[in-house]
Every structure is written in C-alpha cells, then in structure tokens.
Amino acid sequence: MTKIKALYTAHAKATGGREGTGATDDGKVSVKLSTPKELGGAGGEGTNPEQLFAIGYAACFIGALKFVGGRDKVAVPADTSIESSVGIGPTPAGFGLEVTLKISLPGIDPETADRLIAEAHKVCPYSNATRGNIEVTLIRA
C-alpha cells in the first residue's frame, strides 16, 4: 500500500447507522439517513450511503477528467456530466458494491473521450480505492 501525504482531510460523523444522521465537522453537510425499502428499510425521506458514494465518485471522476485534460492539453467541457449508479447486494462474505459511471463529454470526439476516460480512471482516487475490490463499469455517453 502506498502512503500518501494528505493535502486535505475531510471529517464527518455518522450516528445511528442507516436510520441515523451524518454531518461534516464544518457544518457544510448534514443529512438524515434512511434505509431503502429494497434493503428492508422503510424507505424514509433521508439519503443513504450508496447515494452519497454515487455523488462523490461522479464528482471526483469529473475532477480526474479535468486533471488529465489539463495534463494532456485537452479542454474538458464545462457541461461534462456523469450519471452514476451504485448497487449494493449480498456476497459470500457479507455485502458488496458495484458502480456504473455513464460519462458525457459533449463536443469531444469518441476516441479522445475514451482516452480521457481511461486515463482519468487511472488517477481518480475513488477508482484507485475501488480497483480490484468492486466491479466498476465506465460507459461513454
């Protein structure tokens, strides 16, 4: 495992698990949590860890696309977007995740887009954290 020199560290606290709350120490994020009906919960008004992960991964991957684009002198469009899906289900050891990222790079030719996506997948911290642990599918929209 490669040790990093952290340039930023986020701090958050969750209380009560999937039926509780979560918040960052700086007060910028505060969420009520609810278990989806598909996982045996009431499907309440709150969000869940999978939704938060889906947003985080998509936002981070766009950052990785911008990093790679800057490095390779390719302008990543301002309206670049990612529709992310995070699935959760049983595994022999407990539960696991799967991720699909549907990546839209408007105005970028398919060959360049595919290259940017592949390179971003190499540098994105979420991709590096999940590589070899869960199935991640990348789709160019």
C-alpha positions as CSV (number, residue, x, y, z in Angstrom):
1,M,0.0,0.0,0.0
2,T,1.3,3.4,-1.0
3,K,1.4,6.0,1.8
4,I,0.1,9.4,0.7
5,K,0.8,12.9,2.0
6,A,-2.7,14.1,2.5
7,L,-3.3,17.6,1.2
8,Y,-6.8,17.7,2.6
9,T,-8.7,15.6,5.1
10,A,-12.5,15.5,5.4
11,H,-14.0,14.9,8.8
12,A,-17.5,13.6,9.3
13,K,-19.6,11.8,12.0
14,A,-22.4,9.3,11.5
15,T,-24.8,8.4,14.3
16,G,-27.5,5.7,14.3
17,G,-26.3,3.9,11.1
18,R,-28.7,3.7,8.1
19,E,-31.5,5.2,10.2
20,G,-29.5,8.0,11.7
21,T,-27.8,11.2,10.7
22,G,-24.4,12.3,9.3
23,A,-22.6,15.6,9.2
24,T,-19.3,17.1,8.4
25,D,-17.4,18.8,11.2
26,D,-17.5,22.2,9.4
27,G,-21.4,22.1,9.1
28,K,-21.4,22.2,5.3
29,V,-23.1,18.8,5.0
30,S,-25.8,17.5,7.3
31,V,-28.0,14.6,6.2
32,K,-30.8,12.4,7.6
33,L,-30.2,8.8,6.7
34,S,-32.9,6.2,5.7
35,T,-32.6,2.6,4.7
36,P,-34.1,1.9,1.2
37,K,-37.1,-0.5,1.1
38,E,-35.0,-2.8,-1.2
39,L,-32.7,-3.3,1.8
40,G,-35.5,-4.0,4.3
41,G,-36.0,-0.4,5.5
42,A,-38.9,2.0,5.5
43,G,-37.5,4.0,2.5
44,G,-37.9,7.2,4.5
45,E,-37.1,10.7,3.5
46,G,-33.3,10.5,4.1
47,T,-30.5,9.7,1.8
48,N,-28.3,6.6,2.1
49,P,-24.6,5.8,1.9
50,E,-24.9,4.5,-1.7
51,Q,-26.4,7.7,-2.9
52,L,-23.6,9.7,-1.2
53,F,-21.0,7.4,-2.7
54,A,-22.6,7.8,-6.1
55,I,-22.4,11.6,-5.9
56,G,-18.9,11.6,-4.5
57,Y,-17.5,9.2,-7.1
58,A,-19.1,11.1,-10.0
59,A,-17.8,14.5,-8.8
60,C,-14.3,13.1,-8.2
61,F,-14.2,11.4,-11.6
62,I,-15.0,14.7,-13.3
63,G,-12.1,16.2,-11.3
64,A,-9.9,13.5,-12.6
65,L,-11.1,14.1,-16.2
66,K,-10.2,17.8,-15.8
67,F,-6.7,16.9,-14.3
68,V,-6.0,14.6,-17.3
69,G,-7.4,17.0,-19.8
70,G,-5.1,19.8,-18.4
71,R,-2.1,17.5,-18.4
72,D,-2.8,16.4,-22.0
73,K,-3.9,19.8,-23.2
74,V,-7.5,18.7,-24.0
75,A,-10.2,21.1,-22.9
76,V,-12.8,19.3,-20.8
77,P,-16.2,20.9,-21.5
78,A,-17.8,22.8,-18.6
79,D,-21.0,20.8,-19.1
80,T,-19.3,17.4,-18.6
81,S,-21.5,15.2,-16.5
82,I,-21.6,11.8,-15.1
83,E,-24.7,9.7,-14.2
84,S,-23.5,7.3,-11.5
85,S,-25.2,4.2,-10.2
86,V,-24.1,2.3,-7.1
87,G,-25.6,-1.0,-6.4
88,I,-25.4,-3.0,-3.2
89,G,-26.0,-6.7,-2.8
90,P,-25.0,-9.8,-0.9
91,T,-21.7,-11.5,-1.4
92,P,-20.4,-14.7,0.3
93,A,-18.6,-12.5,2.9
94,G,-21.4,-10.1,3.5
95,F,-22.3,-7.2,1.2
96,G,-20.6,-5.6,-1.8
97,L,-21.0,-2.8,-4.2
98,E,-20.9,-2.3,-7.9
99,V,-20.6,1.0,-9.8
100,T,-21.5,2.3,-13.2
101,L,-20.4,5.7,-14.4
102,K,-22.1,7.0,-17.6
103,I,-19.8,9.8,-18.7
104,S,-20.9,12.6,-21.0
105,L,-18.1,14.7,-22.6
106,P,-20.1,16.9,-25.0
107,G,-18.2,18.0,-28.1
108,I,-15.2,15.7,-27.6
109,D,-14.7,13.1,-30.3
110,P,-15.2,9.5,-29.2
111,E,-11.5,8.5,-29.5
112,T,-10.3,11.4,-27.4
113,A,-13.2,10.9,-24.9
114,D,-12.3,7.2,-24.5
115,R,-8.7,8.1,-23.9
116,L,-9.6,10.7,-21.3
117,I,-11.9,8.3,-19.5
118,A,-9.3,5.6,-19.4
119,E,-6.6,8.0,-18.1
120,A,-9.0,9.5,-15.5
121,H,-9.8,6.0,-14.2
122,K,-6.1,5.6,-13.5
123,V,-5.7,8.8,-11.5
124,C,-9.2,9.2,-9.8
125,P,-8.8,8.5,-6.0
126,Y,-12.2,6.7,-6.0
127,S,-11.2,4.5,-8.9
128,N,-7.9,3.7,-7.1
129,A,-9.7,2.9,-3.8
130,T,-12.2,0.5,-5.5
131,R,-9.9,-1.1,-8.1
132,G,-9.8,-4.8,-7.6
133,N,-12.4,-4.6,-4.9
134,I,-15.6,-4.0,-6.8
135,E,-16.8,-4.0,-10.4
136,V,-16.7,-0.5,-11.9
137,T,-18.2,-0.1,-15.4
138,L,-17.3,3.0,-17.4
139,I,-19.7,4.0,-20.3
140,R,-19.1,6.9,-22.6
141,A,-22.5,8.5,-23.1
